[in-house]
């Protein structure tokens, strides 16, 4: 019992010693922070040509800092809102252009990047035409893909057709744009040179 009491007293004394140490450390930190704030405030007042009173109350300083932080957050939110509005306007413009040539994928075995390229090429080609020219659209897509991804690409464009094709892996896309249906595919066999 006595040994246990002694251990408890020793532990209590150790806790009390640590508590005093931490309290003094906190006080020194507060005093150092206040001194630094006074120096920066004096430097700011001196640079502005004004002499401000030294602030002794740390609670007021903390409140002012919190208010400044809140103002900064509000300003950042305003900037984000402005950027968001600008982006929405740009998206609406892009949406209008896409609605003009709305694309719908019917079947695909093609990476997304290639699909997007096909859609972009089809939109650009259609935008340059006053009226749908199936042969011209098919030729534009074929040339684009032949030049970018190697030969053996084929393209069929029409308003109503049926087909059965053999294609190489990752080289098939069937989509509609406006009222035109486009079948773009790469054959598994390389074309013969004539």
Backbone bond lengths (Angstrom), bond angles and torsions (degrees), N, CA, C in turn:
res aa  C-N    CA-C-N  psi(-1)  N-CA   C-N-CA  omega(-1)  CA-C   N-CA-C  phi
1 X - - - 1.435 - - 1.526 111.26 -
2 X 1.348 115.28 -46.02 1.452 118.62 -178.37 1.523 111.38 -63.57
3 X 1.316 115.01 -39.72 1.468 119.11 -179.67 1.540 110.32 -64.50
4 X 1.292 114.11 -40.17 1.461 118.87 179.45 1.530 110.36 -65.31
5 X 1.345 116.91 -40.21 1.459 121.88 178.16 1.529 110.04 -63.18
6 X 1.323 116.25 -42.34 1.459 120.80 -179.72 1.532 110.50 -63.69
7 X 1.329 115.90 -42.68 1.468 119.42 178.57 1.524 111.03 -63.05
8 X 1.331 116.10 -40.29 1.468 120.26 179.64 1.532 110.31 -65.40
9 X 1.333 116.98 -41.98 1.456 120.74 178.86 1.532 110.55 -64.67
10 X 1.320 115.96 -42.17 1.467 120.02 179.58 1.531 110.16 -63.67
11 X 1.318 115.51 -42.18 1.464 119.55 178.72 1.515 110.37 -65.04
12 X 1.324 117.42 -40.45 1.458 121.65 179.33 1.533 110.38 -64.03
13 X 1.348 116.69 -43.67 1.468 120.53 177.64 1.530 110.84 -62.25
14 X 1.324 116.85 -41.10 1.467 120.88 178.80 1.526 110.75 -63.39
15 X 1.309 116.74 -42.35 1.465 120.40 177.32 1.525 111.53 -63.46
16 X 1.329 115.54 -40.93 1.472 120.49 178.75 1.528 110.18 -64.05
17 X 1.316 118.29 -41.79 1.455 122.89 178.94 1.533 110.74 -63.41
18 X 1.313 116.04 -44.95 1.477 120.58 178.97 1.530 110.95 -64.57
19 X 1.317 116.17 -38.16 1.457 120.96 179.34 1.527 110.39 -63.35
20 X 1.359 116.48 -44.46 1.463 119.88 178.16 1.528 110.52 -62.25
21 X 1.333 116.44 -42.30 1.466 121.17 -179.69 1.534 110.32 -61.15
22 X 1.350 116.11 -47.10 1.465 119.53 -179.75 1.526 111.85 -64.45
23 X 1.317 117.39 -38.87 1.469 120.95 178.23 1.522 110.58 -62.13
24 X 1.342 115.88 -44.87 1.470 118.19 179.88 1.528 110.46 -66.90
25 X 1.318 117.55 -35.57 1.461 121.08 178.16 1.527 110.51 -64.30
26 X 1.322 116.58 -42.12 1.465 121.33 178.15 1.523 110.20 -63.41
27 X 1.334 117.20 -44.01 1.467 120.80 179.79 1.526 110.82 -61.72
28 X 1.347 117.27 -44.23 1.467 120.57 179.77 1.531 110.56 -62.69
29 X 1.329 116.15 -40.95 1.467 120.06 179.38 1.519 110.92 -63.68
30 X 1.345 117.21 -43.07 1.461 121.14 178.44 1.518 110.77 -61.65
31 X 1.324 115.93 -44.27 1.463 119.73 -178.52 1.525 110.30 -65.37
32 X 1.330 117.54 -40.86 1.454 121.35 179.29 1.528 110.43 -64.72
33 X 1.343 116.22 -42.25 1.458 120.81 178.96 1.518 111.16 -63.87
34 X 1.323 117.41 -43.98 1.460 121.24 178.52 1.521 110.84 -62.33
35 X 1.318 116.64 -41.66 1.466 120.54 179.57 1.528 110.05 -63.71
36 X 1.325 116.91 -43.09 1.467 120.44 178.47 1.528 110.58 -63.13
37 X 1.335 117.34 -41.23 1.459 121.22 178.91 1.526 110.72 -63.35
38 X 1.336 116.75 -40.21 1.455 120.07 178.76 1.522 110.78 -64.60
39 X 1.324 116.77 -40.49 1.459 120.89 179.48 1.525 110.41 -64.63
40 X 1.331 117.47 -45.83 1.466 120.10 179.79 1.524 111.26 -67.14
41 X 1.338 117.16 -37.28 1.465 120.25 177.86 1.519 110.11 -65.92
42 X 1.326 116.13 -41.26 1.467 120.00 179.68 1.524 109.95 -66.33
43 X 1.327 116.78 -40.52 1.469 120.34 178.51 1.529 110.60 -64.36
44 X 1.329 116.05 -40.88 1.461 119.94 178.91 1.525 110.59 -66.61
45 X 1.308 116.70 -41.77 1.463 120.36 179.38 1.525 110.05 -66.54
46 X 1.313 116.05 -38.73 1.464 120.40 179.59 1.525 110.87 -66.27
47 X 1.339 116.59 -40.39 1.463 119.59 179.97 1.528 111.30 -69.74
48 X 1.327 117.81 -29.16 1.463 121.47 177.66 1.524 111.93 -83.92
49 X 1.309 116.43 -12.57 1.456 120.18 -178.45 1.513 112.04 84.79
50 X 1.317 117.57 12.53 1.461 122.54 179.59 1.517 108.70 -115.63
51 X 1.288 116.47 151.08 1.447 120.85 175.48 1.520 107.15 -112.95
52 X 1.323 115.27 117.60 1.459 119.93 -179.99 1.520 109.52 -99.40
53 X 1.310 114.80 157.10 1.452 120.04 175.67 1.519 109.27 -72.76
54 X 1.330 114.74 148.24 1.466 119.20 177.91 1.518 107.87 -75.50
55 X 1.291 114.57 134.52 1.464 119.56 -179.18 1.515 109.09 -92.60
56 X 1.304 115.99 125.33 1.456 120.92 -178.26 1.522 111.88 -103.16
57 X 1.330 117.44 -19.02 1.453 120.11 -175.36 1.530 110.09 -91.75
58 X 1.343 117.86 112.00 1.462 119.73 -178.80 1.526 112.70 -69.15
59 X 1.316 119.44 -25.44 1.460 122.58 179.86 1.526 111.52 -63.78
60 X 1.310 116.41 -39.83 1.468 121.22 179.40 1.524 109.77 -66.30
61 X 1.333 116.01 -42.43 1.472 120.25 178.24 1.522 111.06 -59.38
62 X 1.327 115.77 -44.43 1.463 119.70 -178.65 1.525 110.47 -63.91
63 X 1.332 116.28 -39.62 1.461 119.70 178.45 1.521 110.98 -63.39
64 X 1.339 116.21 -42.43 1.461 120.36 179.24 1.533 110.54 -64.28
65 X 1.329 116.07 -41.57 1.463 119.40 178.32 1.525 110.75 -62.65
66 X 1.322 116.86 -41.65 1.464 120.44 178.43 1.525 110.84 -63.01
67 X 1.345 116.05 -40.82 1.468 119.77 178.07 1.523 110.77 -63.05
68 X 1.344 116.35 -42.40 1.467 120.09 177.79 1.525 110.61 -61.23
69 X 1.331 116.41 -44.35 1.467 120.16 178.70 1.527 110.93 -61.07
70 X 1.329 116.75 -42.20 1.461 120.20 179.02 1.521 110.54 -62.52
71 X 1.344 116.51 -41.89 1.465 120.20 178.72 1.523 110.90 -63.20
72 X 1.339 116.26 -41.70 1.464 119.88 178.67 1.525 110.62 -62.71
73 X 1.327 116.69 -42.40 1.462 120.67 178.87 1.521 110.24 -62.30
74 X 1.346 116.87 -42.89 1.465 120.40 178.89 1.523 111.05 -62.53
75 X 1.347 116.98 -41.37 1.460 120.42 178.75 1.525 111.02 -63.43
76 X 1.334 116.00 -42.69 1.467 119.90 178.39 1.524 110.79 -62.36
77 X 1.339 116.28 -40.61 1.467 119.93 178.45 1.526 111.18 -63.89
78 X 1.347 116.69 -39.08 1.464 120.03 177.73 1.513 110.87 -63.03
79 X 1.344 116.22 -41.97 1.461 120.31 179.05 1.530 109.82 -63.87
80 X 1.336 116.84 -42.82 1.469 120.54 178.63 1.519 110.81 -62.22
81 X 1.349 116.11 -41.59 1.462 119.73 179.25 1.521 110.87 -62.32
82 X 1.340 116.65 -42.88 1.465 120.07 179.04 1.525 110.16 -62.08
83 X 1.347 116.12 -44.72 1.464 119.70 178.64 1.524 110.42 -62.33
84 X 1.338 115.72 -41.89 1.462 120.32 179.40 1.519 111.80 -61.66
85 X 1.341 116.66 -41.28 1.468 120.40 178.87 1.522 110.58 -64.37
86 X 1.354 116.25 -42.49 1.463 119.94 179.44 1.527 110.48 -63.11
87 X 1.347 115.86 -43.18 1.462 119.74 179.50 1.520 110.91 -64.45
88 X 1.344 116.83 -39.32 1.465 119.89 178.41 1.522 110.91 -62.41
89 X 1.348 116.05 -41.04 1.462 119.32 178.67 1.526 110.69 -62.51
90 X 1.356 116.00 -42.87 1.467 119.79 178.68 1.521 110.56 -64.02
91 X 1.351 116.39 -41.17 1.464 120.05 179.09 1.523 110.68 -63.46
92 X 1.345 116.47 -39.78 1.468 119.80 179.31 1.525 110.35 -62.67
93 X 1.341 116.53 -40.86 1.459 119.94 177.23 1.521 110.50 -62.97
94 X 1.351 115.69 -43.56 1.462 120.30 177.93 1.522 111.58 -64.62
95 X 1.340 115.89 -38.76 1.462 119.98 178.26 1.517 111.16 -63.97
96 X 1.336 116.44 -39.40 1.462 119.78 178.89 1.519 110.27 -62.03
97 X 1.338 116.07 -42.08 1.469 119.60 179.21 1.521 110.18 -66.46
98 X 1.326 117.30 -38.34 1.462 119.97 179.79 1.515 111.54 -70.99
99 X 1.341 117.08 -36.54 1.458 119.18 178.34 1.525 110.45 -65.10
100 X 1.311 115.40 -30.51 1.456 119.78 178.25 1.530 109.56 -61.89
101 X 1.332 116.17 -39.11 1.470 122.41 177.10 1.528 107.84 -125.83
102 X 1.314 116.81 74.42 1.454 121.58 -176.61 1.525 111.16 -72.95
103 X 1.319 116.12 130.48 1.463 122.39 -177.81 1.522 109.25 -106.79
104 X 1.337 114.92 138.21 1.463 120.55 175.68 1.522 108.02 -134.77
105 X 1.318 116.25 120.64 1.466 121.16 -179.72 1.518 108.71 -79.87
106 X 1.313 116.05 127.21 1.473 121.88 178.86 1.516 110.64 -94.60
107 X 1.342 116.51 -43.12 1.463 121.97 177.61 1.522 107.41 -156.10
108 X 1.322 116.50 145.22 1.463 118.36 -178.15 1.525 110.85 -151.95
109 X 1.323 114.07 138.85 1.462 123.21 167.85 1.525 104.44 -137.84
110 X 1.329 114.03 69.16 1.460 120.21 -173.31 1.529 108.10 -154.87
111 X 1.329 117.00 142.26 1.469 119.15 176.95 1.531 111.03 -59.77
112 X 1.317 115.51 150.13 1.455 121.66 -175.98 1.529 112.33 -59.86
113 X 1.318 117.94 -37.49 1.462 120.63 -179.63 1.529 110.85 -62.14
114 X 1.327 117.05 -41.60 1.465 120.64 178.14 1.519 110.71 -67.79
115 X 1.326 116.91 -38.22 1.462 120.16 177.63 1.529 110.11 -60.55
116 X 1.322 115.99 -47.27 1.461 119.81 -179.17 1.526 110.92 -61.32
117 X 1.318 115.31 -38.17 1.472 118.62 178.58 1.531 110.56 -64.64
118 X 1.328 116.33 -40.59 1.464 120.35 178.26 1.531 110.37 -63.48
119 X 1.327 117.30 -43.30 1.463 121.08 179.74 1.532 110.32 -62.90
120 X 1.334 115.74 -45.54 1.463 119.72 -179.57 1.529 110.98 -61.18
121 X 1.334 115.85 -45.19 1.473 120.36 180.00 1.532 110.21 -62.17
122 X 1.325 116.89 -42.59 1.467 121.04 179.89 1.532 110.52 -64.52
123 X 1.332 116.98 -43.19 1.467 120.53 179.08 1.525 110.95 -61.51
124 X 1.350 115.41 -47.20 1.466 119.56 -178.67 1.525 110.76 -62.04
125 X 1.320 116.23 -42.76 1.467 120.10 -179.10 1.525 110.43 -65.74
126 X 1.332 117.04 -44.07 1.464 120.25 178.87 1.528 111.81 -65.38
127 X 1.329 116.63 -35.36 1.462 119.89 179.86 1.531 110.94 -64.84
128 X 1.319 116.02 -29.13 1.471 120.32 -179.38 1.526 112.63 -82.67
129 X 1.328 116.65 -8.15 1.472 120.93 -178.46 1.523 110.87 -104.50
130 X 1.330 117.94 133.69 1.465 118.94 174.17 1.526 111.30 -72.04
131 X 1.336 116.60 -31.14 1.462 122.78 -178.75 1.530 107.43 -138.86
132 X 1.332 117.27 149.02 1.464 120.94 -177.94 1.531 111.26 -59.42
133 X 1.331 114.50 124.63 1.454 122.18 173.99 1.526 106.09 -119.35
134 X 1.344 117.35 98.49 1.456 122.72 -173.87 1.522 112.77 -57.25
135 X 1.323 116.44 -44.21 1.469 120.11 -177.56 1.526 111.06 -64.41
136 X 1.313 115.80 -42.00 1.469 119.88 -179.10 1.525 111.10 -65.54
137 X 1.333 117.10 -41.57 1.462 121.31 178.13 1.525 110.80 -64.33
138 X 1.339 116.72 -44.96 1.463 120.79 179.44 1.525 110.70 -61.49
139 X 1.327 117.02 -43.90 1.456 121.50 -179.30 1.530 111.05 -65.10
140 X 1.336 117.16 -40.76 1.471 120.58 179.56 1.532 110.71 -62.36
141 X 1.339 116.91 -46.24 1.467 120.10 178.99 1.523 111.43 -64.05
142 X 1.336 117.27 -43.71 1.460 121.42 179.70 1.524 111.09 -60.15
143 X 1.337 116.43 -47.67 1.468 120.50 -179.42 1.534 110.89 -63.14
144 X 1.312 116.20 -42.34 1.471 120.42 179.87 1.531 110.69 -59.01
145 X 1.315 116.34 -48.15 1.463 119.66 -177.23 1.530 112.02 -75.87
146 X 1.323 118.54 -34.87 1.471 120.44 176.28 1.530 110.52 -62.23
147 X 1.324 116.42 -43.40 1.463 119.62 -177.46 1.531 112.08 -73.34
148 X 1.328 117.27 -31.79 1.466 120.08 -176.94 1.522 113.95 -89.96
149 X 1.324 117.00 -37.17 1.470 120.22 -171.85 1.526 113.28 -122.89
150 X 1.297 117.40 19.20 1.462 120.69 177.77 1.517 111.93 89.80
151 X 1.353 115.94 166.97 1.470 120.20 -175.93 1.526 113.04 -72.77
152 X 1.307 115.36 -177.78 1.468 124.76 176.30 1.520 113.78 83.27
153 X 1.337 118.15 18.30 1.445 121.34 175.21 1.523 108.88 -91.02
154 X 1.321 115.70 142.01 1.457 122.15 178.56 1.515 108.54 -130.88
155 X 1.323 115.58 150.14 1.452 120.05 -178.85 1.522 109.55 -141.36
156 X 1.316 115.40 132.38 1.463 122.18 176.47 1.521 106.60 -121.65
157 X 1.326 116.96 127.91 1.461 121.97 179.49 1.523 108.12 -126.23
158 X 1.303 115.87 135.85 1.461 120.28 177.77 1.508 111.02 -173.14
159 X 1.319 115.79 177.65 1.464 120.15 178.49 1.520 111.09 -98.72
160 X 1.351 115.68 -20.15 1.457 119.16 179.68 1.528 108.72 -158.25
161 X 1.312 116.51 111.15 1.457 119.42 177.02 1.520 109.85 -158.43
162 X 1.299 115.86 159.05 1.453 122.16 175.63 1.514 108.49 -119.46
163 X 1.305 117.24 152.81 1.462 118.26 -178.85 1.526 110.68 -157.16
164 X 1.311 113.16 160.57 1.453 122.08 173.49 1.515 104.75 -141.81
165 X 1.337 116.77 114.88 1.462 119.26 -176.00 1.517 110.91 -128.76
166 X 1.314 114.75 153.25 1.464 121.66 172.19 1.515 106.07 -104.46
167 X 1.319 116.35 125.18 1.469 119.65 -176.12 1.522 110.13 -127.68
168 X 1.328 114.67 160.05 1.460 118.99 175.76 1.523 108.65 -78.73
169 X 1.310 116.39 156.43 1.454 122.92 -176.46 1.530 110.14 -58.94
170 X 1.326 116.86 129.13 1.463 121.71 179.15 1.510 113.56 78.58
171 X 1.330 117.40 14.21 1.451 120.05 -177.01 1.510 113.63 -127.19
172 X 1.329 117.18 49.24 1.472 120.33 -178.90 1.519 109.61 -142.83
173 X 1.329 116.41 130.52 1.453 121.58 176.96 1.522 109.32 -148.06
174 X 1.325 115.61 126.76 1.449 122.13 177.65 1.517 106.66 -125.39
175 X 1.325 116.78 114.89 1.457 120.55 -177.30 1.520 110.88 -143.99
176 X 1.336 113.94 163.54 1.462 119.10 175.34 1.517 108.11 -116.00
177 X 1.316 114.80 143.36 1.452 121.34 175.56 1.517 105.80 -135.74
178 X 1.292 116.11 119.78 1.466 122.46 -169.63 1.531 108.15 57.35
179 X 1.332 117.45 -120.76 1.467 119.95 -179.90 1.524 111.60 -105.33
180 X 1.331 116.64 5.96 1.464 120.35 -179.68 1.524 109.63 -97.53
181 X 1.321 115.51 140.05 1.454 121.88 175.82 1.515 107.49 -106.99
182 X 1.352 115.44 134.26 1.457 120.24 -174.79 1.519 109.19 -123.80
183 X 1.327 114.98 129.43 1.458 121.56 174.73 1.521 106.54 -116.98
184 X 1.327 115.94 113.43 1.458 122.22 -179.00 1.517 107.30 -118.64
185 X 1.322 116.63 124.66 1.456 118.81 -178.29 1.517 110.81 -149.67
186 X 1.313 115.25 159.76 1.462 122.42 177.30 1.523 106.97 -114.29
187 X 1.322 115.10 129.82 1.466 118.63 -179.37 1.515 109.80 -76.49
188 X 1.301 115.18 153.59 1.457 120.93 179.26 1.521 110.98 -74.08
189 X 1.320 117.08 -23.01 1.458 121.67 -177.42 1.520 108.77 -103.82
190 X 1.323 116.69 131.28 1.464 121.10 177.38 1.523 108.82 -67.91
191 X 1.340 118.12 144.39 1.469 120.07 -179.66 1.537 110.89 -70.07
192 X 1.326 115.82 151.12 1.457 121.48 178.63 1.514 109.61 -79.19
193 X 1.347 116.63 142.50 1.460 120.30 176.73 1.512 109.57 -82.59
194 X 1.320 118.94 130.68 1.468 122.44 -179.31 1.488 110.28 -100.04
